[in-house]
């Protein structure tokens, strides 16, 4: 059971990140997104709920955007319905990020960060705690196509908090991701089919493949199939994801089934600028 729970957490965060694509330009004259309210329900053996009940009782995320498409506020909620984190993002007249704030349910974790440098190929953010003490410096680098290729975040004492390096192939798809995980360097090597709708990546630690993941995307670039093999524990799990989209190509319902059993349901309400 412990191994399955570890897999489930790995899968949940992978799906959450990979399937969060928002379509801001599918229509000839698409409306801009103003607000997204997202609810998440862990189905399992629990009572089956409809869309309305899930949105009413299981809100997990609320996001607000400005007319230029940038996220200005994010509110995250725990399974008990209580606000756990609120983030606010400020931009200048050219929609360049200038300052951000994170407020947690534990006030000791509150922090804010200021953009000290914003160039085409480089961003530098300085992070401060609630007492205005510098706690971290972050450097992000981009290539000529606007792809993030490096992200380093360190404390003033030089301790590494984030270390990421990303490479891309000739089709501008991620080909390799290297990141610091604990005290180890994790490497992900990506391979794609000709359509770009199927890809796989191997997770390596110290040159050894520990996890292999095969993914398939739909026409909206959202993941519809995941097959994950964990060589450390000798288990393979298959997950299929179904979506319902609105008229602008953004999903409003997402259902995830692992090994043939419905596990999670997400519902979203999307408000657009008129």
MOTA-V811943 format. One record per residue. SS is DSSP state (H for helix, E for strand, C for the rest). D_CENTER is the distance of its C-alpha to the mean C-alpha in whole Angstrom. Layout:
# MOTA-V811943
{{SS,D_CENTER} {SS,D_CENTER}}
This chain:
# MOTA-V811943
{{C,26} {H,24} {H,23} {H,22} {H,20} {H,18} {H,17} {H,16} {H,14} {H,13} {H,12} {H,11} {H,8} {H,8} {H,8} {H,6} {H,3} {H,6} {C,8} {C,6} {C,9} {C,11} {C,15} {C,17} {C,20} {C,21} {C,24} {C,27} {C,27} {C,23} {C,23} {C,20} {E,18} {E,19} {E,17} {E,15} {E,16} {E,14} {E,15} {E,15} {E,18} {E,19} {C,22} {C,23} {C,27} {C,26} {C,28} {C,27} {C,25} {C,25} {H,23} {H,25} {H,25} {H,21} {H,21} {H,23} {H,23} {C,19} {E,17} {E,14} {E,12} {E,14} {E,13} {E,16} {E,16} {C,20} {C,22} {C,20} {C,17} {C,15} {E,13} {E,16} {E,15} {E,13} {E,14} {E,13} {E,16} {C,17} {C,19} {C,22} {C,21} {C,21} {E,19} {E,17} {E,15} {E,16} {E,15} {E,17} {E,17} {E,20} {E,21} {C,24} {C,26} {C,25} {C,21} {C,21} {E,19} {E,21} {E,20} {E,18} {E,18} {E,17} {E,19} {E,19} {C,21} {C,23} {H,24} {H,25} {H,21} {C,21} {E,20} {E,20} {E,20} {E,22} {E,21} {E,25} {E,24} {E,23} {C,24} {C,23} {C,22} {E,21} {E,20} {E,21} {E,20} {E,22} {E,21} {E,23} {E,24} {C,26} {C,29} {C,28} {C,28} {E,26} {E,24} {E,22} {E,22} {E,19} {E,19} {E,17} {E,19} {E,19} {C,21} {C,23} {C,21} {C,18} {C,16} {E,15} {E,17} {E,17} {E,16} {E,18} {E,18} {E,21} {C,24} {C,27} {C,29} {C,27} {C,25} {E,21} {E,18} {E,16} {E,17} {E,15} {E,17} {E,16} {E,19} {E,19} {C,22} {C,24} {C,22} {C,19} {C,17} {E,15} {E,18} {E,18} {E,15} {E,17} {E,16} {E,17} {E,17} {C,20} {C,23} {E,22} {E,20} {E,18} {E,18} {E,17} {E,19} {E,18} {E,21} {E,21} {C,23} {C,25} {C,23} {C,20} {C,19} {E,19} {E,18} {E,18} {E,17} {E,19} {E,18} {E,21} {E,22} {C,26} {C,26} {E,26} {E,23} {E,22} {E,20} {E,20} {E,17} {E,18} {E,16} {E,17} {E,16} {C,18} {C,19} {C,16} {C,14} {C,12} {E,13} {E,16} {E,17} {E,16} {E,19} {E,18} {E,21} {E,22} {C,25} {C,25} {C,26} {C,27} {E,25} {E,23} {E,21} {E,20} {E,18} {E,18} {E,16} {E,18} {E,17} {E,20} {E,19} {C,21} {C,23} {C,21} {C,19} {C,16} {E,15} {E,17} {E,17} {E,15} {E,17} {E,16} {E,20} {E,20} {C,23} {C,25} {E,24} {E,22} {E,19} {E,17} {E,17} {E,15} {E,17} {E,16} {E,18} {E,18} {E,21} {E,22} {C,24} {C,27}}
